[in-house]
């Protein structure tokens, strides 16, 4: 249980184009999903919190107009990198939050490798 | 603010050696503590967790005990295998006043390499 998928697993695009990344919880519903960015050999940086049916909450320093997040259903959140540039190349990882047994756990997707040429 | 500090890596061990990766934290409220593992080219997988003081999380031979008095959550395994080679992240989720904020704060990660 608690499987999270991401699509695509990798994408290469030209500078100036937009790329959409999907994050799905496959066997559970998630009112909250998170988007992270990970640079090579570094830790994960939280970009935004995605709440179903409401606007995403962005972390300080993250451009909300560049990284558009839509959480349209309890099993799907999307991250769109608009007008991508080479500096946006990174590994993007989503997670879905599960509240159970008094605890709070995030289950992570496998990540999406974005390369902007 | 909340923070997690892990021992610096990389850590290189021979197969069947004992593993300890230290993790300490600072947080307000009553955090839940986690260890995640990331294999090359993959996303993070939850390895184990503990939600209150003195809880011991365990999985796949790994274990960690939530020590409130020392604000620590050290990861241990008695006999490592080559397949344990990965990056290990310690993390906390703070829940001040009983409200779960859900945000995870990660340590910087520790690279573990196990040689045959």
Interface residues (C-beta under 8 A of the other chain):
Chain A: X6 X32 X34 X41 X42 X43 X44 X46 X49 X93 X95 X97 X99 X102 X103 X104 X105 X106 X107 X108 X109 X110 X111
Chain B: X32 X34 X36 X42 X43 X44 X45 X46 X49 X51 X89 X93 X95 X100 X102 X103 X104 X106 X107 X108 X109 X111
